[in-house]
Amino acid sequence: MSNRAISNPVPESSLGTGLYALAHVATTTFAALTDGNNGSPLTQSSKPLGSKIPDDIKWNICHLSNGKYTISNYLYPNDATVTSSPRQGDVVKGRHDQHQWIIKPHKVNGLPDGQYLISPADNELVYWTFSDPKQSPVKVEHFCVELTDSSPGTLWKVIPVPDET
């Protein structure tokens, strides 16, 4: 018998439009946009969540009428985007144009509820992750639950944050 976690998709449920922080489950780091330049990659931030959540790790997630989402940075006027018909290894970047994403809950035995997969709307076979658990941009990779030397997993916590303005 394997010690590997068993992973199961859960029924579709909608994540509401709102302000969120996106925490990578395996590395406990956050997706951040460190500047407002068009084309800058989303990066890892290990800033702790305290009484004031840093603006560069806040994301406006908008649930669209087609069931998909847009993910816009709170601090900078950029959306999370990836190339059209993305492939494994493509970097997620902040751009001035919108990209649609699928954000769906995913249950993993042994982990608490509230884990999500984030995938491009035009390729549900790749998901957001960090390619290096220490420092790297957000990329899209094939599904992986466990943290290994070659993959830090593709699960995210979508954490509601209050708008403090």
C-alpha positions in Angstrom: 0.0 0.0 0.0 1.3 3.4 -1.0 1.7 6.4 1.4 0.8 8.8 -1.4 -2.1 11.1 -0.9 -5.2 10.1 -2.8 -6.6 13.0 -4.7 -10.2 13.5 -5.9 -11.9 16.3 -7.7 -14.9 17.6 -5.8 -18.1 18.7 -7.3 -18.0 22.1 -9.0 -18.7 24.9 -6.7 -18.4 28.6 -7.4 -15.8 30.8 -5.8 -17.4 34.2 -5.4 -16.1 37.4 -6.8 -13.9 39.1 -4.2 -10.5 40.0 -2.9 -8.2 37.0 -2.2 -4.6 36.0 -1.4 -3.4 32.9 -3.3 -1.2 30.7 -1.2 0.7 27.7 -2.7 -0.2 24.8 -0.4 3.2 22.9 -0.6 5.5 25.9 -0.2 3.2 28.2 1.9 4.3 31.1 -0.2 2.0 33.5 -2.0 1.5 34.5 -5.6 2.7 38.1 -5.9 3.1 40.8 -8.6 6.2 42.9 -7.6 5.8 45.6 -10.1 3.3 47.1 -12.6 5.3 46.5 -15.7 3.4 44.8 -18.6 4.8 41.2 -18.8 6.4 40.9 -15.3 6.0 37.4 -14.0 4.0 36.5 -10.9 6.5 35.5 -8.3 6.7 33.9 -4.8 6.3 36.0 -1.7 6.9 34.6 1.7 5.4 37.7 3.4 3.4 36.5 6.4 -0.3 37.2 6.7 -0.6 39.5 9.6 -3.1 42.2 10.5 -2.3 44.0 7.2 -2.0 41.9 4.1 0.6 43.3 1.6 -1.1 44.7 -1.5 1.1 42.9 -3.9 -0.3 39.5 -2.9 -3.9 40.6 -3.1 -5.9 39.5 -6.1 -9.3 40.6 -7.3 -11.0 37.4 -8.6 -14.0 38.0 -10.7 -16.5 35.1 -11.4 -17.7 35.5 -14.9 -21.1 34.5 -16.3 -19.5 31.6 -18.2 -18.3 30.1 -15.0 -14.6 31.1 -15.5 -12.6 33.7 -13.7 -10.3 36.7 -14.2 -7.5 37.3 -11.7 -6.4 40.9 -11.4 -3.7 42.3 -9.1 -5.0 44.6 -6.4 -2.0 46.9 -6.4 -1.1 47.1 -10.1 -3.4 47.4 -13.1 -2.4 43.9 -14.4 -4.2 40.6 -14.8 -2.7 37.2 -14.5 -2.2 35.9 -18.0 -0.5 33.1 -19.9 0.2 32.5 -23.5 -2.7 31.3 -25.7 -2.9 27.5 -25.7 -0.4 27.3 -22.8 2.0 24.4 -22.4 3.8 22.9 -19.4 6.5 25.4 -18.2 4.8 28.6 -19.5 5.2 31.5 -17.1 2.1 33.3 -15.7 2.6 37.0 -16.1 1.0 40.3 -15.2 -0.4 42.0 -18.3 -2.8 44.7 -19.2 -5.1 42.3 -21.0 -7.4 39.7 -19.4 -7.1 36.0 -19.4 -9.8 33.5 -18.3 -9.0 30.9 -15.7 -10.7 27.9 -14.2 -10.5 27.7 -10.4 -11.9 24.5 -9.0 -11.9 22.9 -5.6 -9.9 19.7 -5.2 -10.0 17.4 -2.2 -6.9 15.5 -1.1 -7.2 12.9 1.6 -5.2 14.0 4.6 -5.3 17.7 3.7 -8.0 20.1 4.9 -10.7 21.3 2.6 -10.2 24.5 0.7 -7.6 23.4 -1.8 -8.0 24.6 -5.4 -6.5 24.0 -8.8 -6.0 27.0 -11.1 -5.8 26.3 -14.8 -6.0 28.3 -18.0 -9.5 28.2 -19.5 -8.0 26.9 -22.8 -5.9 24.1 -21.3 -7.2 22.3 -18.2 -4.3 19.8 -18.3 -1.8 22.3 -16.8 -2.1 24.1 -13.4 -0.5 27.0 -11.5 2.6 26.0 -9.5 6.1 27.1 -8.6 8.8 25.2 -10.5 11.2 25.6 -7.6 10.1 25.5 -4.0 12.6 28.3 -3.0 12.3 31.1 -5.6 10.7 31.1 -9.0 7.9 32.6 -11.1 4.4 31.0 -11.2 4.3 28.6 -14.1 1.8 26.1 -15.4 2.7 22.5 -15.0 1.0 19.1 -15.1 -1.1 18.0 -12.1 0.9 17.1 -9.0 -0.2 17.0 -5.3 3.0 16.2 -3.5 6.1 18.3 -3.0 9.1 16.6 -4.5 12.5 17.8 -5.7 11.1 18.0 -9.3 7.6 19.4 -8.5 6.2 21.5 -5.6 2.6 20.6 -6.3 -0.3 22.4 -8.0 -2.7 23.0 -5.1 -3.6 26.5 -3.8 -5.5 28.0 -1.0 -7.7 30.9 -2.0 -7.9 33.0 1.1 -10.5 35.8 1.4 -9.0 39.1 2.5 -10.8 42.3 3.6 -10.5 45.4 1.5 -8.7 47.7 3.9 -9.0 50.9 1.8 
